[in-house]
């Protein structure tokens, strides 16, 4: 039986999971340094452990709406992908869940096909948690090359 661990966060009314092997840390939302002329989903950069990390608005990416920042519930999940490390603005990143293989359903439904970074849905009791692959999420963002260039030029 294959077990995978995911960091669960809430966005909108949905729960999402990021595979733990991609998660570097969960941080409090501190001051974001804004960089002009970046893609719509990038809020700016933060320094995490001495490294400049782009801050991506998960709500903008998923729902095309700005995240509502609330210091109590808003967190940054720092993930690494093949492209670059990034901090995702999320609501309530509060648990790490073990998911058994039989709780995972692969996604083939039409609507999900357009969203290549959703890899599966975990069905756990009365919860549905959509699993996101950070490699596919970040690589699929429009203008990510510009973000990457900007980060490299500021390091």
N, CA and C atoms as a LAMMPS dump frame, in Angstrom:
ITEM: TIMESTEP
0
ITEM: NUMBER OF ATOMS
465
ITEM: BOX BOUNDS ff ff ff
-5.0000000000000000e+02 5.0000000000000000e+02
-5.0000000000000000e+02 5.0000000000000000e+02
-5.0000000000000000e+02 5.0000000000000000e+02
ITEM: ATOMS id mol type element x y z
1 1 1 N 0.85 -1.191 0
2 1 2 C 0 0 0
3 1 3 C 0.887 1.243 0
4 2 1 N 0.723 2.065 -0.996
5 2 2 C 1.522 3.28 -1.171
6 2 3 C 0.884 4.423 -0.387
7 3 1 N 1.678 5.06 0.448
8 3 2 C 1.213 6.226 1.21
9 3 3 C 1.896 7.457 0.669
10 4 1 N 1.144 8.524 0.484
11 4 2 C 1.835 9.761 0.139
12 4 3 C 1.381 10.835 1.111
13 5 1 N 2.295 11.737 1.419
14 5 2 C 1.979 12.829 2.338
15 5 3 C 1.771 14.098 1.526
16 6 1 N 0.745 14.853 1.885
17 6 2 C 0.491 16.131 1.229
18 6 3 C 0.26 17.211 2.281
19 7 1 N 0.668 18.428 1.935
20 7 2 C 0.341 19.591 2.755
21 7 3 C -0.984 20.11 2.217
22 8 1 N -1.982 20.187 3.082
23 8 2 C -3.326 20.603 2.659
24 8 3 C -3.509 22.092 2.93
25 9 1 N -4.054 22.791 1.933
26 9 2 C -4.408 24.191 2.13
27 9 3 C -5.779 24.44 1.557
28 10 1 N -6.367 25.54 1.989
29 10 2 C -7.71 25.91 1.537
30 10 3 C -7.609 27.126 0.641
31 11 1 N -8.374 27.131 -0.417
32 11 2 C -8.48 28.288 -1.311
33 11 3 C -9.91 28.288 -1.814
34 12 1 N -10.584 29.413 -1.695
35 12 2 C -12.016 29.42 -2.016
36 12 3 C -12.699 28.472 -1.047
37 13 1 N -13.6 27.64 -1.545
38 13 2 C -14.25 26.651 -0.677
39 13 3 C -13.62 25.284 -0.837
40 14 1 N -12.521 25.221 -1.554
41 14 2 C -11.912 23.932 -1.883
42 14 3 C -10.673 23.671 -1.052
43 15 1 N -10.329 22.379 -0.967
44 15 2 C -9.076 21.989 -0.326
45 15 3 C -8.157 21.413 -1.391
46 16 1 N -6.888 21.773 -1.285
47 16 2 C -5.885 21.308 -2.238
48 16 3 C -4.732 20.686 -1.464
49 17 1 N -4.014 19.8 -2.136
50 17 2 C -2.858 19.18 -1.501
51 17 3 C -1.636 19.314 -2.381
52 18 1 N -0.499 19.617 -1.731
53 18 2 C 0.792 19.665 -2.427
54 18 3 C 1.638 18.519 -1.895
55 19 1 N 2.19 17.681 -2.778
56 19 2 C 3.033 16.578 -2.306
57 19 3 C 4.172 17.116 -1.449
58 20 1 N 4.366 16.488 -0.292
59 20 2 C 5.316 16.998 0.699
60 20 3 C 6.741 17.095 0.155
61 21 1 N 7.095 16.237 -0.804
62 21 2 C 8.471 16.283 -1.317
63 21 3 C 8.768 17.584 -2.072
64 22 1 N 7.723 18.333 -2.451
65 22 2 C 7.922 19.619 -3.139
66 22 3 C 7.902 20.804 -2.175
67 23 1 N 7.48 20.563 -0.933
68 23 2 C 7.31 21.663 0.017
69 23 3 C 8.6 21.892 0.8
70 24 1 N 9.12 23.121 0.707
71 24 2 C 10.323 23.484 1.445
72 24 3 C 9.939 23.923 2.851
73 25 1 N 8.943 24.813 2.943
74 25 2 C 8.521 25.297 4.259
75 25 3 C 7.173 25.991 4.15
76 26 1 N 6.588 26.248 5.321
77 26 2 C 5.372 27.055 5.404
78 26 3 C 5.761 28.272 6.232
79 27 1 N 5.533 29.452 5.688
80 27 2 C 5.983 30.695 6.325
81 27 3 C 4.798 31.602 6.629
82 28 1 N 5.002 32.467 7.615
83 28 2 C 4.019 33.526 7.85
84 28 3 C 4.171 34.522 6.715
85 29 1 N 3.087 35.181 6.373
86 29 2 C 3.131 36.176 5.31
87 29 3 C 3.761 37.445 5.863
88 30 1 N 4.965 37.73 5.415
89 30 2 C 5.671 38.94 5.852
90 30 3 C 5.549 39.965 4.736
91 31 1 N 6.373 40.994 4.798
92 31 2 C 6.323 42.019 3.761
93 31 3 C 6.75 41.452 2.414
94 32 1 N 5.932 41.726 1.412
95 32 2 C 6.254 41.305 0.05
96 32 3 C 6.834 42.52 -0.665
97 33 1 N 8.002 42.347 -1.264
98 33 2 C 8.594 43.42 -2.069
99 33 3 C 8.006 43.344 -3.469
100 34 1 N 7.322 44.387 -3.861
101 34 2 C 6.652 44.4 -5.159
102 34 3 C 7.671 44.701 -6.263
103 35 1 N 7.566 43.956 -7.353
104 35 2 C 8.394 44.211 -8.533
105 35 3 C 7.434 44.589 -9.66
106 36 1 N 7.621 45.754 -10.271
107 36 2 C 6.686 46.18 -11.324
108 36 3 C 6.785 45.33 -12.593
109 37 1 N 5.745 45.373 -13.382
110 37 2 C 5.701 44.729 -14.71
111 37 3 C 5.88 43.219 -14.686
112 38 1 N 5.375 42.588 -13.651
113 38 2 C 5.421 41.128 -13.576
114 38 3 C 4.052 40.575 -13.987
115 39 1 N 3.983 39.282 -14.309
116 39 2 C 2.687 38.693 -14.675
117 39 3 C 1.645 38.893 -13.563
118 40 1 N 0.372 38.861 -13.941
119 40 2 C -0.749 39.158 -13.036
120 40 3 C -0.76 38.325 -11.76
121 41 1 N -0.222 37.11 -11.789
122 41 2 C -0.313 36.218 -10.636
123 41 3 C 0.84 36.414 -9.642
124 42 1 N 1.826 37.243 -10.01
125 42 2 C 2.982 37.418 -9.132
126 42 3 C 2.832 38.679 -8.3
127 43 1 N 2.836 38.507 -6.973
128 43 2 C 2.658 39.625 -6.053
129 43 3 C 3.961 40.367 -5.791
130 44 1 N 5.103 39.687 -5.961
131 44 2 C 6.395 40.286 -5.659
132 44 3 C 7.361 39.198 -5.219
133 45 1 N 8.318 39.578 -4.361
134 45 2 C 9.288 38.598 -3.872
135 45 3 C 9.426 38.714 -2.352
136 46 1 N 9.823 37.606 -1.74
137 46 2 C 10.162 37.59 -0.32
138 46 3 C 11.51 36.902 -0.179
139 47 1 N 12.152 37.168 0.932
140 47 2 C 13.421 36.494 1.192
141 47 3 C 13.142 35.36 2.172
142 48 1 N 13.464 34.146 1.745
143 48 2 C 13.292 32.985 2.617
144 48 3 C 14.652 32.318 2.738
145 49 1 N 15.149 32.269 3.962
146 49 2 C 16.462 31.678 4.232
147 49 3 C 17.537 32.23 3.299
148 50 1 N 17.532 33.551 3.132
149 50 2 C 18.56 34.209 2.336
150 50 3 C 18.366 34.14 0.834
151 51 1 N 17.286 33.486 0.391
152 51 2 C 17.052 33.35 -1.05
153 51 3 C 15.822 34.162 -1.447
154 52 1 N 15.913 34.855 -2.59
155 52 2 C 14.749 35.588 -3.093
156 52 3 C 13.794 34.613 -3.766
157 53 1 N 12.543 34.661 -3.356
158 53 2 C 11.543 33.72 -3.865
159 53 3 C 10.366 34.525 -4.417
160 54 1 N 9.909 34.227 -5.646
161 54 2 C 8.714 34.922 -6.15
162 54 3 C 7.47 34.479 -5.368
163 55 1 N 6.594 35.426 -5.113
164 55 2 C 5.345 35.146 -4.405
165 55 3 C 4.227 35.075 -5.433
166 56 1 N 3.591 33.914 -5.514
167 56 2 C 2.522 33.702 -6.5
168 56 3 C 1.18 33.652 -5.781
169 57 1 N 0.209 34.361 -6.322
170 57 2 C -1.126 34.416 -5.74
171 57 3 C -1.935 33.211 -6.234
172 58 1 N -2.054 32.219 -5.369
173 58 2 C -2.744 30.971 -5.733
174 58 3 C -4.19 31.237 -6.14
175 59 1 N -4.84 32.17 -5.457
176 59 2 C -6.229 32.49 -5.775
177 59 3 C -6.353 33.049 -7.189
178 60 1 N -5.377 33.88 -7.598
179 60 2 C -5.363 34.424 -8.963
180 60 3 C -5.172 33.313 -9.987
181 61 1 N -4.28 32.378 -9.669
182 61 2 C -3.995 31.284 -10.607
183 61 3 C -5.219 30.375 -10.75
184 62 1 N -5.849 30.039 -9.629
185 62 2 C -6.966 29.086 -9.662
186 62 3 C -8.298 29.731 -10.028
187 63 1 N -8.555 30.936 -9.511
188 63 2 C -9.895 31.535 -9.636
189 63 3 C -9.906 32.907 -10.313
190 64 1 N -8.748 33.417 -10.73
191 64 2 C -8.646 34.737 -11.363
192 64 3 C -9.179 35.85 -10.467
193 65 1 N -8.969 35.691 -9.144
194 65 2 C -9.342 36.733 -8.179
195 65 3 C -8.164 36.944 -7.245
196 66 1 N -8.013 38.175 -6.744
197 66 2 C -6.944 38.438 -5.79
198 66 3 C -7.203 37.709 -4.479
199 67 1 N -6.142 37.235 -3.854
200 67 2 C -6.268 36.663 -2.518
201 67 3 C -6.631 37.771 -1.547
202 68 1 N -7.471 37.426 -0.581
203 68 2 C -7.768 38.366 0.488
204 68 3 C -6.769 38.046 1.589
205 69 1 N -5.892 39.003 1.86
206 69 2 C -4.821 38.768 2.819
207 69 3 C -5.331 39.011 4.236
208 70 1 N -5.215 37.991 5.056
209 70 2 C -5.604 38.074 6.458
210 70 3 C -4.436 37.468 7.232
211 71 1 N -3.811 38.28 8.072
212 71 2 C -2.582 37.843 8.736
213 71 3 C -2.779 36.574 9.562
214 72 1 N -4.01 36.321 10.021
215 72 2 C -4.263 35.138 10.842
216 72 3 C -4.223 33.852 10.016
217 73 1 N -4.853 33.898 8.84
218 73 2 C -5.026 32.647 8.096
219 73 3 C -4.154 32.546 6.858
220 74 1 N -3.63 33.678 6.359
221 74 2 C -2.863 33.623 5.121
222 74 3 C -1.443 33.155 5.399
223 75 1 N -0.995 32.171 4.624
224 75 2 C 0.347 31.622 4.778
225 75 3 C 1.031 31.581 3.417
226 76 1 N 2.332 31.388 3.439
227 76 2 C 3.094 31.133 2.221
228 76 3 C 3.587 29.698 2.282
229 77 1 N 3.271 28.931 1.266
230 77 2 C 3.861 27.59 1.17
231 77 3 C 4.975 27.708 0.141
232 78 1 N 6.202 27.505 0.601
233 78 2 C 7.35 27.598 -0.296
234 78 3 C 7.565 26.225 -0.915
235 79 1 N 7.479 26.177 -2.25
236 79 2 C 7.642 24.913 -2.975
237 79 3 C 8.814 25.032 -3.944
238 80 1 N 9.376 23.883 -4.266
239 80 2 C 10.397 23.924 -5.319
240 80 3 C 9.881 23.095 -6.477
241 81 1 N 10.191 23.573 -7.671
242 81 2 C 9.799 22.852 -8.879
243 81 3 C 11.022 22.805 -9.776
244 82 1 N 10.891 22.138 -10.901
245 82 2 C 12.008 22.063 -11.848
246 82 3 C 12.365 23.459 -12.366
247 83 1 N 11.367 24.34 -12.479
248 83 2 C 11.589 25.705 -12.983
249 83 3 C 12.292 26.58 -11.951
250 84 1 N 11.682 26.701 -10.77
251 84 2 C 12.207 27.562 -9.722
252 84 3 C 11.462 27.301 -8.427
253 85 1 N 11.984 27.848 -7.328
254 85 2 C 11.249 27.807 -6.061
255 85 3 C 10.289 28.982 -6.059
256 86 1 N 9.132 28.801 -5.431
257 86 2 C 8.138 29.869 -5.378
258 86 3 C 7.372 29.77 -4.072
259 87 1 N 6.855 30.914 -3.618
260 87 2 C 6.014 30.946 -2.423
261 87 3 C 4.572 31.145 -2.879
262 88 1 N 3.712 30.216 -2.525
263 88 2 C 2.311 30.297 -2.914
264 88 3 C 1.512 30.907 -1.766
265 89 1 N 0.763 31.974 -2.062
266 89 2 C -0.113 32.567 -1.043
267 89 3 C -1.325 31.648 -0.922
268 90 1 N -1.573 31.141 0.284
269 90 2 C -2.709 30.243 0.496
270 90 3 C -3.428 30.622 1.788
271 91 1 N -4.63 30.126 1.897
272 91 2 C -5.398 30.299 3.125
273 91 3 C -5.249 29.013 3.925
274 92 1 N -5.026 29.156 5.195
275 92 2 C -5.061 28.01 6.105
276 92 3 C -4.271 26.789 5.642
277 93 1 N -2.953 26.898 5.61
278 93 2 C -2.136 25.707 5.377
279 93 3 C -1.914 25.115 6.751
280 94 1 N -2.695 24.11 7.112
281 94 2 C -2.648 23.734 8.519
282 94 3 C -2.446 22.252 8.796
283 95 1 N -2.374 21.444 7.762
284 95 2 C -2.186 20.036 8.106
285 95 3 C -1.407 19.285 7.047
286 96 1 N -0.798 18.219 7.522
287 96 2 C -0.12 17.294 6.613
288 96 3 C -0.906 15.998 6.714
289 97 1 N -1.36 15.507 5.574
290 97 2 C -2.196 14.314 5.552
291 97 3 C -1.48 13.157 4.884
292 98 1 N -1.71 11.967 5.423
293 98 2 C -1.268 10.738 4.749
294 98 3 C -2.415 10.296 3.855
295 99 1 N -2.099 10.085 2.587
296 99 2 C -3.138 9.623 1.667
297 99 3 C -2.746 8.249 1.151
298 100 1 N -3.657 7.309 1.283
299 100 2 C -3.4 5.961 0.782
300 100 3 C -3.768 5.909 -0.684
301 101 1 N -3.084 5.027 -1.391
302 101 2 C -3.276 4.937 -2.839
303 101 3 C -4.741 4.748 -3.227
304 102 1 N -5.466 3.929 -2.467
305 102 2 C -6.864 3.678 -2.851
306 102 3 C -7.781 4.869 -2.586
307 103 1 N -7.297 5.894 -1.878
308 103 2 C -8.099 7.101 -1.67
309 103 3 C -7.937 8.083 -2.832
310 104 1 N -6.956 7.813 -3.702
311 104 2 C -6.692 8.71 -4.825
312 104 3 C -7.456 8.272 -6.061
313 105 1 N -8.126 9.23 -6.673
314 105 2 C -8.824 8.967 -7.94
315 105 3 C -8.123 9.816 -8.991
316 106 1 N -7.757 9.192 -10.101
317 106 2 C -7.107 10.01 -11.126
318 106 3 C -8.166 10.864 -11.809
319 107 1 N -7.724 11.945 -12.395
320 107 2 C -8.659 12.898 -12.989
321 107 3 C -8.634 12.751 -14.502
322 108 1 N -9.812 12.513 -15.066
323 108 2 C -9.87 12.472 -16.525
324 108 3 C -11.081 13.245 -17.024
325 109 1 N -11.825 13.811 -16.106
326 109 2 C -13.026 14.559 -16.451
327 109 3 C -12.657 15.795 -17.278
328 110 1 N -13.485 16.117 -18.244
329 110 2 C -13.24 17.226 -19.163
330 110 3 C -12.71 18.509 -18.552
331 111 1 N -13.4 19.026 -17.537
332 111 2 C -13.011 20.31 -16.947
333 111 3 C -11.591 20.26 -16.383
334 112 1 N -11.225 19.123 -15.844
335 112 2 C -9.898 19.01 -15.243
336 112 3 C -8.802 18.865 -16.292
337 113 1 N -9.157 18.424 -17.486
338 113 2 C -8.15 18.259 -18.535
339 113 3 C -7.478 19.588 -18.866
340 114 1 N -8.241 20.675 -18.763
341 114 2 C -7.698 21.997 -19.065
342 114 3 C -6.702 22.427 -17.983
343 115 1 N -6.825 21.825 -16.823
344 115 2 C -5.963 22.166 -15.696
345 115 3 C -4.981 21.029 -15.484
346 116 1 N -3.926 21.044 -16.239
347 116 2 C -2.977 19.935 -16.271
348 116 3 C -2.289 19.694 -14.929
349 117 1 N -2.213 20.734 -14.076
350 117 2 C -1.484 20.563 -12.826
351 117 3 C -2.296 19.868 -11.731
352 118 1 N -3.601 19.637 -11.938
353 118 2 C -4.369 18.808 -11.011
354 118 3 C -4.089 17.365 -11.393
355 119 1 N -3.469 16.611 -10.498
356 119 2 C -3.073 15.254 -10.878
357 119 3 C -4.021 14.174 -10.365
358 120 1 N -4.717 14.455 -9.269
359 120 2 C -5.628 13.463 -8.702
360 120 3 C -6.535 14.152 -7.697
361 121 1 N -7.561 13.419 -7.264
362 121 2 C -8.409 13.894 -6.179
363 121 3 C -8.384 12.821 -5.102
364 122 1 N -8.092 13.246 -3.878
365 122 2 C -8.108 12.305 -2.751
366 122 3 C -9.48 12.402 -2.097
367 123 1 N -10.1 11.251 -1.923
368 123 2 C -11.4 11.195 -1.279
369 123 3 C -11.186 10.606 0.11
370 124 1 N -11.275 11.461 1.127
371 124 2 C -11.02 11.031 2.504
372 124 3 C -12.244 11.371 3.338
373 125 1 N -12.944 10.363 3.799
374 125 2 C -14.206 10.519 4.51
375 125 3 C -15.103 11.459 3.716
376 126 1 N -15.492 12.609 4.284
377 126 2 C -16.398 13.495 3.537
378 126 3 C -15.652 14.655 2.887
379 127 1 N -14.339 14.487 2.671
380 127 2 C -13.532 15.562 2.078
381 127 3 C -13.009 15.145 0.711
382 128 1 N -12.928 16.131 -0.175
383 128 2 C -12.276 15.93 -1.466
384 128 3 C -11.103 16.897 -1.515
385 129 1 N -9.903 16.37 -1.75
386 129 2 C -8.707 17.205 -1.782
387 129 3 C -8.058 17.038 -3.148
388 130 1 N -7.985 18.136 -3.894
389 130 2 C -7.395 18.104 -5.23
390 130 3 C -5.878 18.203 -5.093
391 131 1 N -5.169 17.256 -5.683
392 131 2 C -3.705 17.226 -5.588
393 131 3 C -3.114 18.031 -6.749
394 132 1 N -2.196 18.927 -6.398
395 132 2 C -1.55 19.805 -7.382
396 132 3 C -0.093 19.401 -7.537
397 133 1 N 0.376 19.284 -8.769
398 133 2 C 1.792 19.029 -9.035
399 133 3 C 2.476 20.385 -9.258
400 134 1 N 3.341 20.823 -8.322
401 134 2 C 3.984 22.131 -8.456
402 134 3 C 4.812 22.268 -9.735
403 135 1 N 5.426 21.169 -10.211
404 135 2 C 6.19 21.243 -11.466
405 135 3 C 5.294 21.68 -12.613
406 136 1 N 4.124 21.054 -12.724
407 136 2 C 3.2 21.364 -13.82
408 136 3 C 2.553 22.735 -13.611
409 137 1 N 2.257 23.071 -12.353
410 137 2 C 1.629 24.362 -12.05
411 137 3 C 2.545 25.507 -12.475
412 138 1 N 3.779 25.481 -11.997
413 138 2 C 4.697 26.595 -12.263
414 138 3 C 5.139 26.625 -13.723
415 139 1 N 5.448 25.461 -14.287
416 139 2 C 5.887 25.416 -15.692
417 139 3 C 4.784 25.904 -16.628
418 140 1 N 3.523 25.717 -16.233
419 140 2 C 2.401 26.086 -17.092
420 140 3 C 1.975 27.537 -16.992
421 141 1 N 2.576 28.29 -16.075
422 141 2 C 2.174 29.689 -15.915
423 141 3 C 2.667 30.535 -17.072
424 142 1 N 1.781 31.366 -17.578
425 142 2 C 2.133 32.268 -18.665
426 142 3 C 3.147 33.291 -18.146
427 143 1 N 4.229 33.465 -18.847
428 143 2 C 5.208 34.479 -18.444
429 143 3 C 6.153 34.043 -17.342
430 144 1 N 6.21 32.75 -17.026
431 144 2 C 7.08 32.293 -15.931
432 144 3 C 8.559 32.54 -16.255
433 145 1 N 8.911 32.565 -17.529
434 145 2 C 10.306 32.829 -17.922
435 145 3 C 10.726 34.231 -17.472
436 146 1 N 9.802 35.197 -17.559
437 146 2 C 10.076 36.569 -17.133
438 146 3 C 10.339 36.592 -15.623
439 147 1 N 9.51 35.865 -14.886
440 147 2 C 9.652 35.793 -13.431
441 147 3 C 11.014 35.206 -13.09
442 148 1 N 11.35 34.117 -13.762
443 148 2 C 12.623 33.425 -13.525
444 148 3 C 13.813 34.363 -13.781
445 149 1 N 13.741 35.066 -14.882
446 149 2 C 14.787 36.03 -15.256
447 149 3 C 14.927 37.111 -14.195
448 150 1 N 13.801 37.635 -13.742
449 150 2 C 13.783 38.703 -12.745
450 150 3 C 14.43 38.221 -11.443
451 151 1 N 14.094 37.028 -11.034
452 151 2 C 14.625 36.475 -9.776
453 151 3 C 16.139 36.281 -9.892
454 152 1 N 16.565 35.705 -11.012
455 152 2 C 17.986 35.464 -11.225
456 152 3 C 18.749 36.794 -11.228
457 153 1 N 18.182 37.827 -11.845
458 153 2 C 18.879 39.112 -11.928
459 153 3 C 18.976 39.801 -10.553
460 154 1 N 18.113 39.429 -9.611
461 154 2 C 18.149 40.042 -8.269
462 154 3 C 18.916 39.219 -7.25
463 155 1 N 19.366 38.032 -7.606
464 155 2 C 20.044 37.171 -6.612
465 155 3 C 21.388 37.711 -6.236
